[in-house]
Amino acid sequence: MTGPGRRSSTFTRLLRHGFTDASAAERLLDGAELSPVRNDPVLLEALGRTADPDLALHGLVRLLEAQPGASARRELLDTVIAAKPLRDRLLGVLGASAALADHLARHPRDWEALVTYEPRDLHPGVEEFERGLAEADDPVSLRVAYRRCLLSIAARDVCGTIDLAETAAELADLATATLRAALALARAAASDDAALCRLAVIAMGKCGGHELNYVSDVDVIFVGEAADGADEGKALRAATKLAAHMMRICSETTVEGSIWPVDANLRPEGRNGPLVRTLSSHLAYYQRWAKTWEFQALLKARPVAGDLELGAEYVTAVAPLVWQAAERDNFVPDVQKMRRRVVENIPVAEVERELKLGPGGLRDVEFAVQLLQLVHGRADASLRSGTTLDALQALAAGGYVGRTDAVQLDAAYRFLRSMEHRIQLYRLRRTHLVPVVEGDQRRLGRSLGLRTDPVAELNREWKRHAAVVRRLHEKLFYRPLLDAVAQLPSGEVRLSTQAARERLVALGYADPAAALRHLEALASGVTRKAAIQRTLLPVLLGWFADSADPDAGLLNFRKVSDALGKTPWYLRLLRDEGAAAENLARVLSAGRLAPDLLMRAPEAVALLGDGDAGGLAPRGRAHLEQEILSAVGRADSAVQGVTAARGVRRRELFRTAAADIVASYGTEAQPVEADQGALVDLVGGAVSDITAATLSGTLRAVVRDGWGDTLPTRFAIIGMGRFGGHELGYGSDADVLFVHEPREGVDEHEAGRAANAVVSEMRRLLQVPSADPPLLVDADLRPEGKSGPLVRTLKSYEAYYRRWSLGWESQALLRAEPVAGDEDLGRRFVSLIDPLRYPRAGLGDDAVREIRRLKARMEAERMPRGADPKLHTKLGPGGLSDVEWTVQLLQLRYGAEEAGLRTTRTRGALAAARACGLLSQEDAATLDEAWVLATRVRNAVMLVRGRAGDTFPSDPRELAAVGRYLGYGPGHVGDMLDDYRRTGRRARGVVDSLFYGA
């Protein structure tokens, strides 16, 4: 007896041996079932070695209770105490698997399957498992026999007799034997059907790869042929019945539960395709319709049941197609896209606990290995294993993967798979989620040999291995490319030049030889710079490969690195600031404009970082004007001042282009901007502000150089067109009007000469060839067009508009907004033109007809010969002209009544027209979508080609780059063009109704 408040010595021993509920364990040990051995130290020590001593003890008591009599209980206890192999096996299973404990409680003599301990029992194969299932004659008895075999695998696994790879192989062999037994039951139930056909069962996925989990769908494909003399149609129907029955035998729930689902969705056409096809039908599908992921899946195809000769014919026939898959267009992007889609479909709450599908999970290793197999397996048959670990070892042996990387990945994969096995073994449920309950984590950690602090050790090891996978799985593809060119001594087998070229071609490089030269120039040598480049390049190459032009990305990176490589901050920025390297990769591979702007002054790379010098958010007009005017104030001449202003403009254009590209492509830190209109507004507003600030600085520089602080005439610049509407694109000219007003006491002719001199000098200095892009200033929208004076006084404008103004000029003035110069003069100009652009009486029918006539003539005369009108962003159906003229007609008609319409911005006016009921919400959305898309296409063309254009590029790579900018993945440019036509067609229908009154 123990005194009050004191613990018994048994209680203390139980705690020391790992029991968490020592009181309950003490009661079980004191029960009748264990009374003969309750004080036996062998039992207690054996229980303490299990993953969950409490669970093991409870399972043992249940098993003893289930024995048919006292002699059977005594036999079990005697064997447990006397036979260490049985003791370790049985208690190991009971401490790791509640589900197998349930099985033993239902079938109390099955513990005897663990007694024998002969060499042939240590590594059973398909033949041994078939013998274990041989007596099953219905689905229920098959389940019982299956669990009995599974019990023996689990026992060897938890005792460490077999390792992870051997366990997975045995589970696959047991699945093979089970599929054969299930098919035999199906054939016995329908002997007439069986006589009509030949049916082969092809294992796919982990079963096909000989690396199955404890609980997993068993993926299969069925191949059927007619037996000699049988009709093919009848034979296929018979084979389909057999296949379906076999699937039900394995999948359906009975009193003994189910075995596992048999999944045939990897077959051609998936669930929509026939369950069984002939070999020729399979080949016809794969040759014509199959997607890249289907060939990736066929890597693991293995005949396992039914007509094995037919199965072998199938594998032999599809193998050449599998190893040609890497030659398909967009092969690597397709595989990577499939991987990203898997991750995106994980519920947010589960991402951090996902062992299989989450970042740094098992699927990352498997995808990386399969990708390399498909690229290099064409020429190297040693890589054609369906087993992940075997394939990884072969890749390392052949130099396709660095040995150190392979060793680290192998260890990480084994640990993560072991975690997955133990998690599934507990309840025999299909799951890949790490448990959150501490007790479950404790059992999981102990089952993996982590005994000091199981929960903490488990989480530490899990996170460490997942981090290794995250770090290596993409670099695995690129690092050997650097080793192949780095010219560093090493004891490893290296990727051959031919293999490196194959890999680069698979990544999308059109000129692999040039790419290898760039890599050699960047990464060779023993300098600190080369060492940092070797760290950065594996990641950068992946980002380049994600673009439409990897060659340009790598070439541009070499140019920037050559220009900045000796500066102390450049490589440190890319290495240490998370966003900078990816932002740079996106910018350098997205087209010509942004890299061209960067090459003119490579130090602008600093803008891509997230430090004090970084930041891609556009600066406002006031901030830009202050910077430019300060620079002009410090300059010794107008030339120097305008050069400084143009330098700021170039830098800010780069900032805007980079922000646009990063938001359109998305990065790890910043997802793709979903609001396309917001991107259009960002670019339009930023470029317009940059242009206005540049004109302000240029005006100040010219005036100061020629006249000192004060020009003899007040002078203002009025933005027109897209400039006045805050809608400038990267390639837009600055449409303006120039207005002046002589100062008091100044002769009008002198004032006019000064104003004209200012305009001429501004336009000249802004177009002088230099390292900075020119700014073309276009004044053709002035009164009388090119025939009229370049600059007018305010009174001259007033006189002209009063007497001679035409309808198109009133329409053009809808976009007029002061952008630089004398603010008061600009405001008075706006007051002058408001009655013209917002006439109180609206527009008469004649004026409306004239506007319609002008638009029709413009479309007919200005559409380029040979251009596809449906794809012309300016003049085509639903293009910029359609939307803008429709909105401007509403402004001319109703602007005097509705204040919201009195704006220079197209989208703002469209929203105001909707708000005041001039068009429906649906029509407004249709027009807005079309205008935003057309503007985005124009911006994309300029970014990609480096020159402005109103149509989609004809060059396939440039067209793909435009698609990538617009969110269309590789191989989807056709979808992009179809979507553009569809959007334009819908918008044109609205235009016909609102503008033409059709």
Residue, then its C-alpha position, 0 to 999 in steps of 0.5 A: m500500500t502507498g500512503p496518501g499523496r504518494r505515487s507507487s513505484t509502478f506509476t513512477r516506472l511507467l512515467r519513466h518508460g514514456f507512458t503519458d497516462a500512468s494511472a490508466a496504464e497501472r489499472l490495465l497492468d493490474g487487470a486480469e489479462l496481464s496479471p501473470v506478467r504485470n511485474d515482468p520488467v521485459l514487458l514494461e521495457a518493450l512497451g517503453r520502446t514503442a511509439d506510444p506505450d499507452l496505445a500499445l498497452h491498450g491494444l495488447v489488453r484488447l488482443l488478450e481479451a479477444q482471445p477465445g480462451a485462457s489457454a490462447r491468452r496464456e500462449l500469447l503472453d508466453t510468446v510475447i515474454a519469451a520471443k523478442p522478435l514477436r514482442d518487438r513486432l507486435l508491440g511496435v505495431l500496437g504502439a503505432s497503429a490503432a487501426l491494426a490494433d482494431h484488426l487484431a481485436r477482430h481477428p485475434r489469431d492474426w498475431e501468429a502471422l508475426v511469429t515466424y522470423e525466417p530470412r524469406d519472411l524479411h523481404p517478401g515479394v509479390e509471390e509471397f503476398e499472393r500466397g498470403l491472399a490465396e485463400a480469399d474467395d470474396p471481397v470480405s475475406l480479401r480485406v482480412a487477408y490484405r490486413r494480415c499481410l499489411l500487419s507483417i509489413a508494418a511490423r518490419d517497418v516499425c522495428g527497423t527491419i526494413d527501411l523506407a524504400e523497402t517498406a514502400a516497395e513491399l506495399a506496392d508488391l502487396a498492392t500488385a498481389t491484391l489487384r491480381a486477387a481482385l481481378a481473379l474474383a471478378r473473372a470468376a464471377a463473370s467467366d463468359d466476359a473473361a473468355l471474350c477479352r484480354l485485360a491488362v492492368i497498368a499501375m501508375g503513380k506510386c504503385g507503378g513507381h514501386e513506392l506506395n504509401y500505407v494508404s493511397d489511391v492505387d492509380v491504374i490504366f486498363v488496356g483491353e484487346a479481343a480474345d482470339g475470334a472475339d468481336e472487339g466491341k463485345a470484348l471491350r464491353a466485357a473488359t470494362k465490366l471486369a475492370a469496374h468489378m475489380m475496382r469495386i472489390c478493392s474500393e467498396t466498404t464492407v464489414e471489414g472496411s475497404i482496401w483502398p480506392v482504385d483510381a483510373n482517372l489518369r487514363p486518356e480523357g480522364r473521367n470522360g474517357p472509356l475505362v478500357r481502351t485497346l492499345s492502338s486507341h491509347l497510342a492514337y490518343y497519346q500521339r495526338w491529344a495528350k498533354t505534357w503531364e500525361f507523359q510525366a505520369l507515364l514515367k511510372a507505368r508498370p504492368v501488374a495484373g491481368d494479361l502481363e504480355l499485353g501490359a508489357e506491349y503497352v509499356t513498350a509502345v508508350a515509352p518512346l512517346v514518354w522520352q520525347a515529351a521534353e521536345r514539346d513546346n513549353f515543356v518545362p513551363d507546362v510541368q511547372k504550371m501543373r506544380r503551381r496549380v497543385v499548390e494553389n488548390i491547397p486550402v490556406a489553413e492546410v498549406e503549412r501542414e501539407l507534407k505532400l503538396g505544400p512548398g518544400g513537400l514530397r511533390d517538389v522532390e518528385f516533380a524536380v526528379q521527373l522533370l530531369q528524367l524527362v529531359h535527359g532520359r531520352a539519351d540516357a536509359s539509366l535514368r528511366s526508373g519509376t522510383t523517385l529515390d532510384a532515379l535521384q541516385a541515377l541522376a547524381a551518378g550521371g552528373y545531372v544533379g550535384r552529389t551533395d544536393a542529391v544526398q540532401l534531397d534523398a535524406a529529406y525525402r526519406f524523412l518526409r515520406s517516413m513521417e507520411h507513413r507513420i501518420q497514415l499508419y495510425r488510423l490507416r487513413r489517407t492523409h498528408l497533414v501533419p497533426v496539430v494535437e500534441g499527443d499525435q505529434r509525440r507519437l509521430g516523433r517517437s515512431l521516428g526515433l526522436r525520444t528526448d523531446p519528441v514534439a520539439e525534435l519532430n518539428r525541428e527536423w520536419k522544418r529543416h528537411a522541408a527547408v532543404v527541399r524548398r531551397l534545392h528543388e528548383k536549383l536542382f535543375y539549374r546548379p549543374l549547368l553552372d558546374a558544367v561551365a564554372q571551371l572549378p576543380s571537383g571530384e564530381v561527375r559533371l553535366s556534359t556540354q551536350a546534356a547542358r544544352e539539352r537542359l537549356v533547350a528544355l527550359g526554353y532557351a533558343d540559343p543554348a550555346a550562347a547561354l552557356r557562354h554567358l553562364e561561363a562568363l558570370a560564374s567561372g573563377v574563384t573570385r567572391k563575385a563569381a561565388i555570389q553569382r553561382t549562388l544567385l544564378p540557379v534561382l535567376l535561371g528559373w525566373f528567366a525560364d518562366s518568361a517568354d524570352p529566357d535568352a534575353g533575360l540571361l543576356n541582359f543580366r550579363k550586361v548589367s553584371d558587366a556594368l555593375g559587377k565591380t560596384p560593392w553594392y550590386l551583388r549584395l543587393l541581389r543576394d540580401e534583399g529578397a525582392a531585388a533579384e526576382n524583380l530584376a529577373r522579371v524586368l530583364s526577361a519581359g522585353r526590350l524597353a525596360p532593359d534598354l532603359l536600365m542599360r542607359a544607367p545601370e545603377a537604377v537596379a537599386l530601385l528594384g530592392d526593398g531598402d532605402a534606395g528601392g521602391l517601385a511605387p511611382r512618385g507624384r508630380a510635385h515630388l518629380e517637379q521639385e527634383i527636376l527643378s532643383a537639378v535645373g537650378r544647379a545646372d550651368s546651361a539649358v543643355q545641362g539642365v535638360t540633360a538632368a531632366r531627361g535623366v530623371r525621366r529615364r529613371e522614372l520611366f524605368r521605375t514605372a515599367a518595372a512596377d508594371i512588369v512585376a505587378s503583371y508577372g507577379t513574384e513570390a512576394q507580390p501576387v499578380e495584380a488582379d485589377q487590370g484597370a489599376l495597372v493601366d491607371l498606374v502607368g498612365g498617371a505615372v508616365s503623364d506625371i513624368t512628362a509634365a515634370t520633364l516639360s516644367g524643368t525644360l521650360r525653366a532651363v530654357v527660360r533661365d538660359g535665355w532670359g534669366d528669371t522672367l520670360p517677357t510673356r506669361f507661358a503655359i503648356i496645355g496637355m492634350g489627348r492622352f497626356g491631358g487625360h493622364e493616359l500616356g503610354y510608354g511610347s506616347d508623344a506629348d500632345v500639347l498646345f502652347v499659349h502665352e500672354p505678353r507681360e504688361g508693357v511688353d510688345e506683342h511681337e517681342a513676346g511672340r518671338a520669345a514664346n516661339a523661341v522657347v518652344s523651338e528650343m524646348r523641342r530641340l533639347l528634348q530630342v537631342p540624341s543622348a543616352d536618354p530616350p527623346l521626348l517628342v512634343d506634338a502640337d498638331l492639335r493646335p488651331e489650323g493644325k500644322s498650318g497654324p502658328l505654333v504658339r498663340t496668345l490667349k486672345s488669339y485662341e479666344a478669337y479663333y475659337r469664337r469664329w472658326s472652331l470646328g466640331w473636332e476641335s471641341q472634341a479634342l479640347l475635352r482632354a485639355e489640361p494645363v501641365a506646365g508653366d504659368e498656372d493662372l494662364g492655364r486656368r484662364f485657358v481652361s475657362l475659355i474652352d469650357p463653353l466649347r467642350y461642354p456646350r450648354a445646348g448640347l450637340g445638335d443632330d448635324a454636329v452628331r452626324e459630323i462626329r460620326r462621319l469623321k470617325a468612320r472616315m478616320e477608321a477607313e483612312r488610317m487603318p494600316r494596309g494588311a492589318d487585321p482590323k479585329l486586332h487593331t487596338k486603336l481603330g479596330p472594333g471595341g478599340l480605343s477609338d470606339v470607346e473614347w469617341t463614344v464617351q466623348l460624344l456623351q461628354l459633348r452632349y451632357g457635360a454642361e448638365e452633369a459635372g461628373l462628365r467634366t473630366t479629361r480621363t476616359r475611365g472617369a467620364l465613363a464611370a460618371a456617365r454610368a452614375c448619372g444613368l446615361l448608360s447601363q452598368e453592364d454597358a459601362a463595364t463592357l466599354d471599360e474592359a475593352w478600353v483597359l485591355a486595348t491600353r494594356v496591349r499597347n503598353a505590352v507591345m512597347l515593353v516587349r518590342g521597345r517601340a510603339g505599336d497598335t497591333f499584336p506582334s507577328d514574331p512568335r516570341e514577342l507575341a508570347a511575351v505580350g501574352r505573358y504580360l497579360g496573364y496568358g501562360p505558355g502555349h495560350v497566345g491563341d486564347m489571348l487573341d480569341d479573348y481580345r476579339r471577343t472583348g472587342r466584339r462585345a464593346r463594338g455592340v455597345v458602341d453601335s448602340l450608343f454612338y451610332g444609334a443602331 
